[in-house]
Amino acid sequence: MNRRSLVHLLLPLVALAGCSKPRRRRAGLSGLPSGPATRLKGPQGFGGMMAKEWAKDLGDASAEKRVRAAQELANMGPAAKSALPALEKAARDKNGEVSAAAKRAIAAIRK
């Protein structure tokens, strides 16, 4: 199982765990860089990280991988706004399946 799939599976659990009761937030995770650009803000933070990875896959040579990336970004909805430029480029792809998947993702993100 690759890292992206693992994060995708754990994301709902992280969201549920954060809803149980309020806790004090630590400034950063030990051993990891801290700061506005690196600090995660709950599930939204993970969504942004995942969107960047899926957006990279939109440029892959494999049409199957590009379609899968567009589908995953569509599933993320508005949390994947950072991937819109890559999706707009993919919407002009020569492969019809990739183009259609990218257009569906754009519509889902802009809802």
Backbone atoms as SQL, in Angstrom:
CREATE TABLE atoms (id INTEGER PRIMARY KEY, chain TEXT, resi INTEGER, resn TEXT, atom TEXT, x REAL, y REAL, z REAL);
INSERT INTO atoms VALUES
  (1, 'A', 1, 'MET', 'N', 0.860, -1.175, 0.000),
  (2, 'A', 1, 'MET', 'CA', 0.000, 0.000, 0.000),
  (3, 'A', 1, 'MET', 'C', 0.901, 1.230, 0.000),
  (4, 'A', 2, 'ASN', 'N', 0.646, 2.152, -0.914),
  (5, 'A', 2, 'ASN', 'CA', 1.493, 3.334, -0.967),
  (6, 'A', 2, 'ASN', 'C', 1.021, 4.392, 0.034),
  (7, 'A', 3, 'ARG', 'N', 1.859, 5.407, 0.216),
  (8, 'A', 3, 'ARG', 'CA', 1.611, 6.427, 1.224),
  (9, 'A', 3, 'ARG', 'C', 0.305, 7.177, 0.983),
  (10, 'A', 4, 'ARG', 'N', 0.025, 7.486, -0.284),
  (11, 'A', 4, 'ARG', 'CA', -1.182, 8.240, -0.615),
  (12, 'A', 4, 'ARG', 'C', -2.432, 7.452, -0.247),
  (13, 'A', 5, 'SER', 'N', -2.421, 6.141, -0.532),
  (14, 'A', 5, 'SER', 'CA', -3.573, 5.308, -0.204),
  (15, 'A', 5, 'SER', 'C', -3.770, 5.217, 1.298),
  (16, 'A', 6, 'LEU', 'N', -2.662, 5.119, 2.027),
  (17, 'A', 6, 'LEU', 'CA', -2.739, 5.033, 3.480),
  (18, 'A', 6, 'LEU', 'C', -3.337, 6.307, 4.065),
  (19, 'A', 7, 'VAL', 'N', -2.888, 7.464, 3.583),
  (20, 'A', 7, 'VAL', 'CA', -3.437, 8.739, 4.067),
  (21, 'A', 7, 'VAL', 'C', -4.920, 8.830, 3.726),
  (22, 'A', 8, 'HIS', 'N', -5.283, 8.382, 2.522),
  (23, 'A', 8, 'HIS', 'CA', -6.680, 8.422, 2.092),
  (24, 'A', 8, 'HIS', 'C', -7.557, 7.553, 3.000),
  (25, 'A', 9, 'LEU', 'N', -7.031, 6.431, 3.447),
  (26, 'A', 9, 'LEU', 'CA', -7.787, 5.549, 4.336),
  (27, 'A', 9, 'LEU', 'C', -7.869, 6.095, 5.751),
  (28, 'A', 10, 'LEU', 'N', -6.812, 6.747, 6.208),
  (29, 'A', 10, 'LEU', 'CA', -6.768, 7.228, 7.582),
  (30, 'A', 10, 'LEU', 'C', -7.442, 8.579, 7.783),
  (31, 'A', 11, 'LEU', 'N', -7.641, 9.320, 6.722),
  (32, 'A', 11, 'LEU', 'CA', -8.218, 10.656, 6.834),
  (33, 'A', 11, 'LEU', 'C', -9.559, 10.681, 7.566),
  (34, 'A', 12, 'PRO', 'N', -10.512, 9.798, 7.244),
  (35, 'A', 12, 'PRO', 'CA', -11.776, 9.821, 7.995),
  (36, 'A', 12, 'PRO', 'C', -11.587, 9.526, 9.481),
  (37, 'A', 13, 'LEU', 'N', -10.642, 8.665, 9.817),
  (38, 'A', 13, 'LEU', 'CA', -10.388, 8.362, 11.222),
  (39, 'A', 13, 'LEU', 'C', -9.805, 9.558, 11.948),
  (40, 'A', 14, 'VAL', 'N', -8.935, 10.287, 11.281),
  (41, 'A', 14, 'VAL', 'CA', -8.354, 11.485, 11.870),
  (42, 'A', 14, 'VAL', 'C', -9.448, 12.516, 12.121),
  (43, 'A', 15, 'ALA', 'N', -10.356, 12.648, 11.165),
  (44, 'A', 15, 'ALA', 'CA', -11.450, 13.612, 11.313),
  (45, 'A', 15, 'ALA', 'C', -12.350, 13.236, 12.491),
  (46, 'A', 16, 'LEU', 'N', -12.655, 11.964, 12.638),
  (47, 'A', 16, 'LEU', 'CA', -13.492, 11.512, 13.747),
  (48, 'A', 16, 'LEU', 'C', -12.794, 11.697, 15.081),
  (49, 'A', 17, 'ALA', 'N', -11.529, 11.417, 15.138),
  (50, 'A', 17, 'ALA', 'CA', -10.783, 11.540, 16.384),
  (51, 'A', 17, 'ALA', 'C', -10.733, 12.988, 16.849),
  (52, 'A', 18, 'GLY', 'N', -10.678, 13.913, 15.931),
  (53, 'A', 18, 'GLY', 'CA', -10.598, 15.320, 16.283),
  (54, 'A', 18, 'GLY', 'C', -11.917, 15.903, 16.744),
  (55, 'A', 19, 'CYS', 'N', -13.035, 15.191, 16.549),
  (56, 'A', 19, 'CYS', 'CA', -14.351, 15.727, 16.889),
  (57, 'A', 19, 'CYS', 'C', -14.829, 15.318, 18.283),
  (58, 'A', 20, 'SER', 'N', -14.118, 14.457, 18.979),
  (59, 'A', 20, 'SER', 'CA', -14.610, 13.926, 20.239),
  (60, 'A', 20, 'SER', 'C', -14.661, 14.972, 21.342),
  (61, 'A', 21, 'LYS', 'N', -13.567, 15.671, 21.611),
  (62, 'A', 21, 'LYS', 'CA', -13.555, 16.703, 22.628),
  (63, 'A', 21, 'LYS', 'C', -12.437, 17.685, 22.328),
  (64, 'A', 22, 'PRO', 'N', -12.603, 18.925, 22.767),
  (65, 'A', 22, 'PRO', 'CA', -11.567, 19.912, 22.478),
  (66, 'A', 22, 'PRO', 'C', -10.276, 19.594, 23.237),
  (67, 'A', 23, 'ARG', 'N', -9.150, 19.811, 22.588),
  (68, 'A', 23, 'ARG', 'CA', -7.858, 19.601, 23.222),
  (69, 'A', 23, 'ARG', 'C', -6.958, 20.787, 22.927),
  (70, 'A', 24, 'ARG', 'N', -5.944, 20.930, 23.762),
  (71, 'A', 24, 'ARG', 'CA', -4.972, 21.975, 23.481),
  (72, 'A', 24, 'ARG', 'C', -4.135, 21.556, 22.296),
  (73, 'A', 25, 'ARG', 'N', -3.891, 22.492, 21.411),
  (74, 'A', 25, 'ARG', 'CA', -3.059, 22.203, 20.246),
  (75, 'A', 25, 'ARG', 'C', -1.610, 22.518, 20.567),
  (76, 'A', 26, 'ARG', 'N', -0.751, 21.646, 20.104),
  (77, 'A', 26, 'ARG', 'CA', 0.673, 21.912, 20.223),
  (78, 'A', 26, 'ARG', 'C', 1.094, 22.737, 19.016),
  (79, 'A', 27, 'ALA', 'N', 2.142, 23.486, 19.185),
  (80, 'A', 27, 'ALA', 'CA', 2.597, 24.356, 18.103),
  (81, 'A', 27, 'ALA', 'C', 3.063, 23.563, 16.897),
  (82, 'A', 28, 'GLY', 'N', 3.633, 22.408, 17.100),
  (83, 'A', 28, 'GLY', 'CA', 4.123, 21.606, 15.990),
  (84, 'A', 28, 'GLY', 'C', 4.360, 20.177, 16.429),
  (85, 'A', 29, 'LEU', 'N', 4.624, 19.306, 15.502),
  (86, 'A', 29, 'LEU', 'CA', 4.910, 17.923, 15.816),
  (87, 'A', 29, 'LEU', 'C', 6.403, 17.787, 16.057),
  (88, 'A', 30, 'SER', 'N', 6.780, 17.038, 17.079),
  (89, 'A', 30, 'SER', 'CA', 8.199, 16.911, 17.391),
  (90, 'A', 30, 'SER', 'C', 8.940, 16.241, 16.245),
  (91, 'A', 31, 'GLY', 'N', 10.108, 16.779, 15.944),
  (92, 'A', 31, 'GLY', 'CA', 10.932, 16.206, 14.894),
  (93, 'A', 31, 'GLY', 'C', 10.558, 16.658, 13.486),
  (94, 'A', 32, 'LEU', 'N', 9.481, 17.398, 13.336),
  (95, 'A', 32, 'LEU', 'CA', 9.053, 17.870, 12.018),
  (96, 'A', 32, 'LEU', 'C', 9.168, 19.384, 11.965),
  (97, 'A', 33, 'PRO', 'N', 9.415, 19.942, 10.804),
  (98, 'A', 33, 'PRO', 'CA', 9.485, 21.400, 10.699),
  (99, 'A', 33, 'PRO', 'C', 8.142, 22.026, 11.052),
  (100, 'A', 34, 'SER', 'N', 8.193, 23.174, 11.663),
  (101, 'A', 34, 'SER', 'CA', 6.966, 23.852, 12.073),
  (102, 'A', 34, 'SER', 'C', 6.926, 25.234, 11.441),
  (103, 'A', 35, 'GLY', 'N', 5.745, 25.733, 11.223),
  (104, 'A', 35, 'GLY', 'CA', 5.580, 27.061, 10.645),
  (105, 'A', 35, 'GLY', 'C', 4.295, 27.096, 9.849),
  (106, 'A', 36, 'PRO', 'N', 3.870, 28.269, 9.395),
  (107, 'A', 36, 'PRO', 'CA', 2.603, 28.389, 8.691),
  (108, 'A', 36, 'PRO', 'C', 2.518, 27.518, 7.443),
  (109, 'A', 37, 'ALA', 'N', 3.631, 27.330, 6.744),
  (110, 'A', 37, 'ALA', 'CA', 3.592, 26.558, 5.503),
  (111, 'A', 37, 'ALA', 'C', 3.571, 25.055, 5.758),
  (112, 'A', 38, 'THR', 'N', 4.065, 24.615, 6.909),
  (113, 'A', 38, 'THR', 'CA', 4.173, 23.177, 7.165),
  (114, 'A', 38, 'THR', 'C', 3.173, 22.663, 8.183),
  (115, 'A', 39, 'ARG', 'N', 2.527, 23.543, 8.931),
  (116, 'A', 39, 'ARG', 'CA', 1.614, 23.112, 9.978),
  (117, 'A', 39, 'ARG', 'C', 0.308, 22.614, 9.367),
  (118, 'A', 40, 'LEU', 'N', -0.137, 21.447, 9.796),
  (119, 'A', 40, 'LEU', 'CA', -1.397, 20.885, 9.299),
  (120, 'A', 40, 'LEU', 'C', -2.549, 21.431, 10.122),
  (121, 'A', 41, 'LYS', 'N', -3.642, 21.682, 9.477),
  (122, 'A', 41, 'LYS', 'CA', -4.819, 22.206, 10.160),
  (123, 'A', 41, 'LYS', 'C', -5.958, 21.212, 10.007),
  (124, 'A', 42, 'GLY', 'N', -5.860, 20.086, 10.676),
  (125, 'A', 42, 'GLY', 'CA', -6.896, 19.059, 10.634),
  (126, 'A', 42, 'GLY', 'C', -7.001, 18.428, 9.259),
  (127, 'A', 43, 'PRO', 'N', -8.172, 17.867, 8.943),
  (128, 'A', 43, 'PRO', 'CA', -8.359, 17.182, 7.670),
  (129, 'A', 43, 'PRO', 'C', -8.106, 18.080, 6.463),
  (130, 'A', 44, 'GLN', 'N', -8.339, 19.374, 6.600),
  (131, 'A', 44, 'GLN', 'CA', -8.096, 20.280, 5.478),
  (132, 'A', 44, 'GLN', 'C', -6.622, 20.272, 5.093),
  (133, 'A', 45, 'GLY', 'N', -5.760, 20.224, 6.110),
  (134, 'A', 45, 'GLY', 'CA', -4.328, 20.182, 5.851),
  (135, 'A', 45, 'GLY', 'C', -3.934, 18.946, 5.086),
  (136, 'A', 46, 'PHE', 'N', -4.467, 17.814, 5.494),
  (137, 'A', 46, 'PHE', 'CA', -4.175, 16.577, 4.790),
  (138, 'A', 46, 'PHE', 'C', -4.725, 16.629, 3.370),
  (139, 'A', 47, 'GLY', 'N', -5.905, 17.229, 3.205),
  (140, 'A', 47, 'GLY', 'CA', -6.489, 17.341, 1.866),
  (141, 'A', 47, 'GLY', 'C', -5.602, 18.128, 0.928),
  (142, 'A', 48, 'GLY', 'N', -5.031, 19.220, 1.437),
  (143, 'A', 48, 'GLY', 'CA', -4.132, 20.016, 0.618),
  (144, 'A', 48, 'GLY', 'C', -2.890, 19.242, 0.209),
  (145, 'A', 49, 'MET', 'N', -2.356, 18.462, 1.142),
  (146, 'A', 49, 'MET', 'CA', -1.180, 17.647, 0.825),
  (147, 'A', 49, 'MET', 'C', -1.529, 16.619, -0.241),
  (148, 'A', 50, 'MET', 'N', -2.663, 15.990, -0.082),
  (149, 'A', 50, 'MET', 'CA', -3.069, 14.954, -1.026),
  (150, 'A', 50, 'MET', 'C', -3.371, 15.553, -2.392),
  (151, 'A', 51, 'ALA', 'N', -3.988, 16.715, -2.423),
  (152, 'A', 51, 'ALA', 'CA', -4.336, 17.350, -3.697),
  (153, 'A', 51, 'ALA', 'C', -3.076, 17.622, -4.516),
  (154, 'A', 52, 'LYS', 'N', -2.009, 18.045, -3.857),
  (155, 'A', 52, 'LYS', 'CA', -0.767, 18.321, -4.577),
  (156, 'A', 52, 'LYS', 'C', -0.206, 17.048, -5.188),
  (157, 'A', 53, 'GLU', 'N', -0.275, 15.951, -4.451),
  (158, 'A', 53, 'GLU', 'CA', 0.229, 14.677, -4.965),
  (159, 'A', 53, 'GLU', 'C', -0.606, 14.189, -6.155),
  (160, 'A', 54, 'TRP', 'N', -1.925, 14.274, -6.023),
  (161, 'A', 54, 'TRP', 'CA', -2.792, 13.844, -7.125),
  (162, 'A', 54, 'TRP', 'C', -2.600, 14.759, -8.332),
  (163, 'A', 55, 'ALA', 'N', -2.396, 16.054, -8.097),
  (164, 'A', 55, 'ALA', 'CA', -2.185, 16.992, -9.205),
  (165, 'A', 55, 'ALA', 'C', -0.919, 16.628, -9.983),
  (166, 'A', 56, 'LYS', 'N', 0.107, 16.165, -9.281),
  (167, 'A', 56, 'LYS', 'CA', 1.331, 15.725, -9.968),
  (168, 'A', 56, 'LYS', 'C', 1.020, 14.547, -10.894),
  (169, 'A', 57, 'ASP', 'N', 0.136, 13.655, -10.440),
  (170, 'A', 57, 'ASP', 'CA', -0.207, 12.479, -11.243),
  (171, 'A', 57, 'ASP', 'C', -0.987, 12.830, -12.502),
  (172, 'A', 58, 'LEU', 'N', -1.576, 14.019, -12.557),
  (173, 'A', 58, 'LEU', 'CA', -2.302, 14.434, -13.764),
  (174, 'A', 58, 'LEU', 'C', -1.359, 14.602, -14.951),
  (175, 'A', 59, 'GLY', 'N', -0.071, 14.744, -14.676),
  (176, 'A', 59, 'GLY', 'CA', 0.907, 14.882, -15.743),
  (177, 'A', 59, 'GLY', 'C', 1.610, 13.578, -16.091),
  (178, 'A', 60, 'ASP', 'N', 1.176, 12.476, -15.516),
  (179, 'A', 60, 'ASP', 'CA', 1.808, 11.177, -15.746),
  (180, 'A', 60, 'ASP', 'C', 1.582, 10.700, -17.182),
  (181, 'A', 61, 'ALA', 'N', 2.473, 9.828, -17.652),
  (182, 'A', 61, 'ALA', 'CA', 2.344, 9.291, -19.010),
  (183, 'A', 61, 'ALA', 'C', 1.174, 8.308, -19.133),
  (184, 'A', 62, 'SER', 'N', 0.800, 7.670, -18.040),
  (185, 'A', 62, 'SER', 'CA', -0.274, 6.682, -18.055),
  (186, 'A', 62, 'SER', 'C', -1.651, 7.353, -17.986),
  (187, 'A', 63, 'ALA', 'N', -2.484, 7.078, -18.978),
  (188, 'A', 63, 'ALA', 'CA', -3.838, 7.651, -18.990),
  (189, 'A', 63, 'ALA', 'C', -4.647, 7.142, -17.804),
  (190, 'A', 64, 'GLU', 'N', -4.462, 5.879, -17.427),
  (191, 'A', 64, 'GLU', 'CA', -5.187, 5.326, -16.276),
  (192, 'A', 64, 'GLU', 'C', -4.849, 6.084, -15.004),
  (193, 'A', 65, 'LYS', 'N', -3.573, 6.405, -14.844),
  (194, 'A', 65, 'LYS', 'CA', -3.148, 7.138, -13.649),
  (195, 'A', 65, 'LYS', 'C', -3.719, 8.555, -13.652),
  (196, 'A', 66, 'ARG', 'N', -3.787, 9.179, -14.814),
  (197, 'A', 66, 'ARG', 'CA', -4.351, 10.533, -14.910),
  (198, 'A', 66, 'ARG', 'C', -5.843, 10.534, -14.598),
  (199, 'A', 67, 'VAL', 'N', -6.570, 9.527, -15.087),
  (200, 'A', 67, 'VAL', 'CA', -8.007, 9.411, -14.801),
  (201, 'A', 67, 'VAL', 'C', -8.218, 9.207, -13.306),
  (202, 'A', 68, 'ARG', 'N', -7.433, 8.317, -12.710),
  (203, 'A', 68, 'ARG', 'CA', -7.552, 8.040, -11.271),
  (204, 'A', 68, 'ARG', 'C', -7.285, 9.299, -10.459),
  (205, 'A', 69, 'ALA', 'N', -6.269, 10.059, -10.848),
  (206, 'A', 69, 'ALA', 'CA', -5.950, 11.299, -10.139),
  (207, 'A', 69, 'ALA', 'C', -7.122, 12.284, -10.213),
  (208, 'A', 70, 'ALA', 'N', -7.709, 12.425, -11.377),
  (209, 'A', 70, 'ALA', 'CA', -8.848, 13.341, -11.530),
  (210, 'A', 70, 'ALA', 'C', -10.034, 12.871, -10.696),
  (211, 'A', 71, 'GLN', 'N', -10.275, 11.570, -10.650),
  (212, 'A', 71, 'GLN', 'CA', -11.378, 11.028, -9.847),
  (213, 'A', 71, 'GLN', 'C', -11.158, 11.290, -8.363),
  (214, 'A', 72, 'GLU', 'N', -9.935, 11.093, -7.904),
  (215, 'A', 72, 'GLU', 'CA', -9.632, 11.329, -6.489),
  (216, 'A', 72, 'GLU', 'C', -9.788, 12.804, -6.137),
  (217, 'A', 73, 'LEU', 'N', -9.356, 13.680, -7.023),
  (218, 'A', 73, 'LEU', 'CA', -9.510, 15.113, -6.778),
  (219, 'A', 73, 'LEU', 'C', -10.987, 15.500, -6.745),
  (220, 'A', 74, 'ALA', 'N', -11.791, 14.882, -7.606),
  (221, 'A', 74, 'ALA', 'CA', -13.235, 15.138, -7.593),
  (222, 'A', 74, 'ALA', 'C', -13.836, 14.701, -6.266),
  (223, 'A', 75, 'ASN', 'N', -13.381, 13.570, -5.744),
  (224, 'A', 75, 'ASN', 'CA', -13.880, 13.079, -4.459),
  (225, 'A', 75, 'ASN', 'C', -13.528, 14.010, -3.308),
  (226, 'A', 76, 'MET', 'N', -12.434, 14.738, -3.434),
  (227, 'A', 76, 'MET', 'CA', -12.003, 15.653, -2.376),
  (228, 'A', 76, 'MET', 'C', -12.839, 16.935, -2.363),
  (229, 'A', 77, 'GLY', 'N', -13.448, 17.262, -3.481),
  (230, 'A', 77, 'GLY', 'CA', -14.288, 18.458, -3.546),
  (231, 'A', 77, 'GLY', 'C', -13.483, 19.739, -3.368),
  (232, 'A', 78, 'PRO', 'N', -14.065, 20.739, -2.678),
  (233, 'A', 78, 'PRO', 'CA', -13.413, 22.048, -2.536),
  (234, 'A', 78, 'PRO', 'C', -12.036, 22.012, -1.869),
  (235, 'A', 79, 'ALA', 'N', -11.723, 20.955, -1.131),
  (236, 'A', 79, 'ALA', 'CA', -10.405, 20.854, -0.493),
  (237, 'A', 79, 'ALA', 'C', -9.292, 20.724, -1.528),
  (238, 'A', 80, 'ALA', 'N', -9.642, 20.438, -2.773),
  (239, 'A', 80, 'ALA', 'CA', -8.649, 20.249, -3.832),
  (240, 'A', 80, 'ALA', 'C', -8.512, 21.477, -4.732),
  (241, 'A', 81, 'LYS', 'N', -8.868, 22.664, -4.234),
  (242, 'A', 81, 'LYS', 'CA', -8.800, 23.881, -5.060),
  (243, 'A', 81, 'LYS', 'C', -7.399, 24.133, -5.595),
  (244, 'A', 82, 'SER', 'N', -6.389, 23.721, -4.863),
  (245, 'A', 82, 'SER', 'CA', -5.014, 23.967, -5.310),
  (246, 'A', 82, 'SER', 'C', -4.689, 23.201, -6.591),
  (247, 'A', 83, 'ALA', 'N', -5.486, 22.194, -6.923),
  (248, 'A', 83, 'ALA', 'CA', -5.241, 21.378, -8.112),
  (249, 'A', 83, 'ALA', 'C', -5.966, 21.895, -9.354),
  (250, 'A', 84, 'LEU', 'N', -6.730, 22.967, -9.230),
  (251, 'A', 84, 'LEU', 'CA', -7.502, 23.470, -10.373),
  (252, 'A', 84, 'LEU', 'C', -6.654, 23.791, -11.606),
  (253, 'A', 85, 'PRO', 'N', -5.491, 24.433, -11.478),
  (254, 'A', 85, 'PRO', 'CA', -4.705, 24.699, -12.694),
  (255, 'A', 85, 'PRO', 'C', -4.305, 23.404, -13.421),
  (256, 'A', 86, 'ALA', 'N', -3.913, 22.395, -12.674),
  (257, 'A', 86, 'ALA', 'CA', -3.530, 21.116, -13.292),
  (258, 'A', 86, 'ALA', 'C', -4.747, 20.437, -13.911),
  (259, 'A', 87, 'LEU', 'N', -5.902, 20.553, -13.269),
  (260, 'A', 87, 'LEU', 'CA', -7.127, 19.952, -13.805),
  (261, 'A', 87, 'LEU', 'C', -7.568, 20.660, -15.085),
  (262, 'A', 88, 'GLU', 'N', -7.423, 21.977, -15.125),
  (263, 'A', 88, 'GLU', 'CA', -7.804, 22.721, -16.329),
  (264, 'A', 88, 'GLU', 'C', -6.923, 22.322, -17.510),
  (265, 'A', 89, 'LYS', 'N', -5.648, 22.053, -17.228),
  (266, 'A', 89, 'LYS', 'CA', -4.762, 21.565, -18.283),
  (267, 'A', 89, 'LYS', 'C', -5.179, 20.153, -18.706),
  (268, 'A', 90, 'ALA', 'N', -5.526, 19.304, -17.733),
  (269, 'A', 90, 'ALA', 'CA', -5.944, 17.930, -18.032),
  (270, 'A', 90, 'ALA', 'C', -7.271, 17.900, -18.783),
  (271, 'A', 91, 'ALA', 'N', -8.101, 18.916, -18.606),
  (272, 'A', 91, 'ALA', 'CA', -9.383, 18.979, -19.307),
  (273, 'A', 91, 'ALA', 'C', -9.183, 19.129, -20.823),
  (274, 'A', 92, 'ARG', 'N', -7.981, 19.552, -21.225),
  (275, 'A', 92, 'ARG', 'CA', -7.659, 19.685, -22.654),
  (276, 'A', 92, 'ARG', 'C', -6.847, 18.487, -23.162),
  (277, 'A', 93, 'ASP', 'N', -6.776, 17.426, -22.362),
  (278, 'A', 93, 'ASP', 'CA', -6.009, 16.223, -22.712),
  (279, 'A', 93, 'ASP', 'C', -6.566, 15.592, -23.983),
  (280, 'A', 94, 'LYS', 'N', -5.692, 14.982, -24.782),
  (281, 'A', 94, 'LYS', 'CA', -6.115, 14.319, -26.018),
  (282, 'A', 94, 'LYS', 'C', -6.944, 13.076, -25.740),
  (283, 'A', 95, 'ASN', 'N', -6.702, 12.445, -24.587),
  (284, 'A', 95, 'ASN', 'CA', -7.450, 11.255, -24.199),
  (285, 'A', 95, 'ASN', 'C', -8.820, 11.688, -23.673),
  (286, 'A', 96, 'GLY', 'N', -9.877, 11.205, -24.275),
  (287, 'A', 96, 'GLY', 'CA', -11.236, 11.604, -23.902),
  (288, 'A', 96, 'GLY', 'C', -11.614, 11.254, -22.473),
  (289, 'A', 97, 'GLU', 'N', -11.153, 10.094, -21.986),
  (290, 'A', 97, 'GLU', 'CA', -11.478, 9.701, -20.614),
  (291, 'A', 97, 'GLU', 'C', -10.832, 10.643, -19.605),
  (292, 'A', 98, 'VAL', 'N', -9.584, 11.002, -19.865),
  (293, 'A', 98, 'VAL', 'CA', -8.869, 11.922, -18.970),
  (294, 'A', 98, 'VAL', 'C', -9.561, 13.281, -18.980),
  (295, 'A', 99, 'SER', 'N', -9.885, 13.762, -20.156),
  (296, 'A', 99, 'SER', 'CA', -10.531, 15.059, -20.293),
  (297, 'A', 99, 'SER', 'C', -11.877, 15.095, -19.559),
  (298, 'A', 100, 'ALA', 'N', -12.675, 14.057, -19.739),
  (299, 'A', 100, 'ALA', 'CA', -13.986, 13.997, -19.085),
  (300, 'A', 100, 'ALA', 'C', -13.841, 13.922, -17.565),
  (301, 'A', 101, 'ALA', 'N', -12.903, 13.127, -17.083),
  (302, 'A', 101, 'ALA', 'CA', -12.691, 12.994, -15.630),
  (303, 'A', 101, 'ALA', 'C', -12.227, 14.330, -15.044),
  (304, 'A', 102, 'ALA', 'N', -11.370, 15.032, -15.752),
  (305, 'A', 102, 'ALA', 'CA', -10.885, 16.330, -15.279),
  (306, 'A', 102, 'ALA', 'C', -12.022, 17.344, -15.228),
  (307, 'A', 103, 'LYS', 'N', -12.884, 17.351, -16.227),
  (308, 'A', 103, 'LYS', 'CA', -14.014, 18.284, -16.226),
  (309, 'A', 103, 'LYS', 'C', -14.977, 17.997, -15.086),
  (310, 'A', 104, 'ARG', 'N', -15.205, 16.700, -14.797),
  (311, 'A', 104, 'ARG', 'CA', -16.062, 16.342, -13.656),
  (312, 'A', 104, 'ARG', 'C', -15.426, 16.799, -12.339),
  (313, 'A', 105, 'ALA', 'N', -14.107, 16.660, -12.235),
  (314, 'A', 105, 'ALA', 'CA', -13.404, 17.081, -11.023),
  (315, 'A', 105, 'ALA', 'C', -13.504, 18.587, -10.832),
  (316, 'A', 106, 'ILE', 'N', -13.335, 19.326, -11.911),
  (317, 'A', 106, 'ILE', 'CA', -13.437, 20.798, -11.821),
  (318, 'A', 106, 'ILE', 'C', -14.826, 21.189, -11.317),
  (319, 'A', 107, 'ALA', 'N', -15.851, 20.569, -11.855),
  (320, 'A', 107, 'ALA', 'CA', -17.215, 20.873, -11.421),
  (321, 'A', 107, 'ALA', 'C', -17.415, 20.530, -9.945),
  (322, 'A', 108, 'ALA', 'N', -16.876, 19.405, -9.503),
  (323, 'A', 108, 'ALA', 'CA', -17.029, 18.993, -8.105),
  (324, 'A', 108, 'ALA', 'C', -16.301, 19.927, -7.155),
  (325, 'A', 109, 'ILE', 'N', -15.152, 20.418, -7.560),
  (326, 'A', 109, 'ILE', 'CA', -14.359, 21.324, -6.708),
  (327, 'A', 109, 'ILE', 'C', -15.013, 22.689, -6.621),
  (328, 'A', 110, 'ARG', 'N', -15.605, 23.153, -7.694),
  (329, 'A', 110, 'ARG', 'CA', -16.211, 24.489, -7.723),
  (330, 'A', 110, 'ARG', 'C', -17.612, 24.545, -7.115),
  (331, 'A', 111, 'LYS', 'N', -18.158, 23.418, -6.694),
  (332, 'A', 111, 'LYS', 'CA', -19.514, 23.406, -6.099),
  (333, 'A', 111, 'LYS', 'C', -19.567, 24.243, -4.863);
